[in-house]
Amino acid sequence: MAKELTSRNENYSQWYNDIVVKADLAEQSAVRGCMVIKPYGYAIWEKMQSLLDAEFKKSGVQNAYFPLFIPKSFFSREAEHVEGFAKECAVVTHHRLMNDPEGKGVVVDPDAKLEEELIVRPTSETIIWSVYKNWIKSWRDLPILCNQWCNVVRWEMRTRPFLRTAEFLWQEGHTAHATSEEAQAKAEEMVHVYADFARNAMAMPVVVGHKSPNERFAGALDTLTIEAMMQDGKALQAGTSHFLGQNFAKSFDVKYTDNEGKEQYVWATSWGVSTRLMGALIMAHSDDNGLVLPPVLAPIQVVMVPIYKTAEERSAVLDKFEDIRKELEALGISCKIDSRDTLRPGFKFAEWELKGVPVRIAMGARDLANGTVEVARRDTLSKETLSVEGIGAHIKDLLSEIQENIYNIALERRDSRVRKCDSWEEFKTEIQKGGFLLCHWDGTAETEQKIKDETKATIRCIPVDSFVCEEKGFDIYSGKPSERRVIFAISY
Amino acid sequence: MAKELTSRNENYSQWYNDIVVKADLAEQSAVRGCMVIKPYGYAIWEKMQSLLDAEFKKSGVQNAYFPLFIPKSFFSREAEHVEGFAKECAVVTHHRLMNDPEGKGVVVDPDAKLEEELIVRPTSETIIWSVYKNWIKSWRDLPILCNQWCNVVRWEMRTRPFLRTAEFLWQEGHTAHATSEEAQAKAEEMVHVYADFARNAMAMPVVVGHKSPNERFAGALDTLTIEAMMQDGKALQAGTSHFLGQNFAKSFDVKYTDNEGKEQYVWATSWGVSTRLMGALIMAHSDDNGLVLPPVLAPIQVVMVPIYKTAEERSAVLDKFEDIRKELEALGISCKIDSRDTLRPGFKFAEWELKGVPVRIAMGARDLANGTVEVARRDTLSKETLSVEGIGAHIKDLLSEIQENIYNIALERRDSRVRKCDSWEEFKTEIQKGGFLLCHWDGTAETEQKIKDETKATIRCIPVDSFVCEEKGFDIYSGKPSERRVIFAISY
């Protein structure tokens, strides 16, 4: 095979980078930290978008679009938020280029300096709440449930494709409510939309939980998260939903008149997932042969590769493939016939394996005579010979089976690496082996910080729907009393 | 009615701005020239995107994503392109903010100056061709047919919502081909995709034609355009498709090895439509009562307003509306029941008229008794009473009829303002009355420029599918010989 991958054991990080590039998902661009998402990678992202967008709309959310730029002064309004976000960002200071007086291309026109610098949005709470101020007067204007799909920029020092890039694509939902309870309920609803999507579409087990105060979003009173575990045992935060209290309403003076005529500050949530999900998807399932895609998100669910010696055989097999394609497409299955005449079947097999296509159908002259095809599964790499008769129904079932199997493998892999730990000495060794450690924590930011400083481990979440462990005990580090175990891990 | 509009006759420009704001389509933001697209406006844009995207994909185009930022030096590579584009743009010079040492919020960190400034993309030819260089080695890699949906920024001095904004949303297709013929054919194919969309979805008549050299895209050998006429008689360029020759391939050194082993530069096209289409849509059909939406693009195609005196009546009508809603939705018709209890029916009627909903259904106690509803059309403002029996099929037909009627009205309005003109004196008067003037032109940039300087009129296009006028004559300004008439107009 031409495009050889580094194996996971040899170098996990290189294995990931290899898949991203060799499966044609993304590549570095000439701009530091900014990636190009290639058509095959983007097609997966489009499937993610379309499924998530439908769920948002079902929950009453509407899409809108807010400006790319945020006036610098807006970042000074919400004190905590600026600490968390405004530092590493792209700053626009000028609005014109001019021909270099010395004749060397173009230079920035010094006369075109902006009065106030503009920041390329790292997230849009500030600009959106400056707009919501105009939209909200009375309780009748609430709730406001908006989402936008857009690009954001955070000037990260170390970047990795999809996982951490200077520019990335995401959706950010921003809702405004009359009461604290309603806002909190919305934040919870949305984290469960994410969890369902991760489990059902991405076939990726996730834990839903609350972030500890140290790990909260800048400006949030509560951050809910979905946490996944990658194959190297590291945790990956895959989506977050924040209850923002009245912080942004107060910073931007957004009040409503309640039904008794009294002015109240508005309650807020925000929630987002990004192209980071692509990184999670790659790392959750792939193997040393390349990408493994869950059928629900695979741009091509079935690829058909003809095997032939003569032009007649080729043409006869391709004709049969056309029939099968029609049958599959009628069942809503996306397929591709790989009719390229310059490549050998073995090369094609390896290429589609690398690209994670869930099912491969091969057919040669003998199959044609027998009315059979060879069906190969990407997840198990197993093959079977099947009758062409009824192939559509079979493939449809097989895709469901693969989706389920991929989830179960990921679930078993994760669960085998979740364990309780009650000794600090043990913790220091165990945490380096990867996986989730369920430990007692005294609830203080100080202890969490000390554990992080000594081991790099953080509290991934205080789980609410898996590994919930409401039992009394003693903090693993400080020895102080604790009410429940939380999940510690080294994370991406 | 609370939200009164300026009439077209009184002040056309204010009428447009009023509709944008009062129909909840968009509003100005705190950032100069950047608009907020509100949910109702964005829902129309989403419908446009979804229809166009499906057509692109049918033609073999795949979506991808390229960086927001372009290194400044890229703009120096293609000489003509930099002249046309690189001047008024957003320049990123720094990547960090810091707390103001004087304690006043945040300031730009002077130590975080970028080595090379980054330009927020005004269009992406340069960054994309720098990437295509890596993708293209052999004729087997061609064609490349990519599109991206994204935001772009051009620092416009005078902005108007949708029509001309500093940041706008668009799609930009960028294709790479082995031959000039294939690239030209793709540019033509895509302008016809735009024309079909404008006519069939937007119900907006457009002329397809070539731009004169003066009006071409910076760096193009040929620019194809769809030109529409607004109600004030001004022309609006609604979409363009460019044949770029080998200009970008040469600037970025993109070559392929042909099937005889010879190196060749690659041929290029690019093509785009933007949120400017929203402006065109508003101005093409709307009236002094507000927006008029063609059913194909209306987020809400049918609104139902109950009329009642008592709670019992309200509840009975709303129940009936639920039945009708089910019937309509089963036919793929989107509807909304306006059950708000705090507003009078007349207020609701005016609001939905303002928002351009194609069909309104009203029902009161007497209708309920008679098994009838009142059906009002937004395009003609006419009403009729119809039986609830069979209402679904009737509405479905009515929506098609409205779509067609809106197109025909726009077509008649436009055609009544297209005329030939053969005298320069007459031209100077006639052009100020608006509409398209079909005139002879000697084919030189000098003449076009002089006509523009004297009258502000430009050549909108050399038409290829409407008003084609291949006849010899004499240039209206210079008197030199001419082979055909072209379209002159004052434009947006």
Interface residues (C-beta under 8 A of the other chain):
Chain A: E27 S29 A30 V31 C34 M35 V36 I37 K38 P39 Y42 A43 W45 E46 Q62 N63 A64 Y65 F66 P67 L68 F69 I70 P71 K72 S73 F74 F75 S76 V82 A86 K87 E88 C89 A90 V91 V92 T93 H94 H95 R96 L97 M98 K104 G105 V106 V108 E117 L118 I119 V120 I127 S130 V131 N134 R140 C146 C150 N151 V153 W155 E167 L169 T342
Chain B: E27 S29 A30 V31 C34 M35 V36 I37 K38 P39 Y42 A43 W45 E46 Q62 N63 A64 Y65 F66 P67 L68 F69 I70 P71 K72 S73 F74 F75 S76 V82 A86 K87 E88 C89 A90 V91 V92 T93 H94 H95 R96 L97 M98 K104 G105 V106 V108 E117 L118 I119 V120 I127 S130 V131 N134 R140 C146 C150 N151 V153 W155 E167 L169 T342
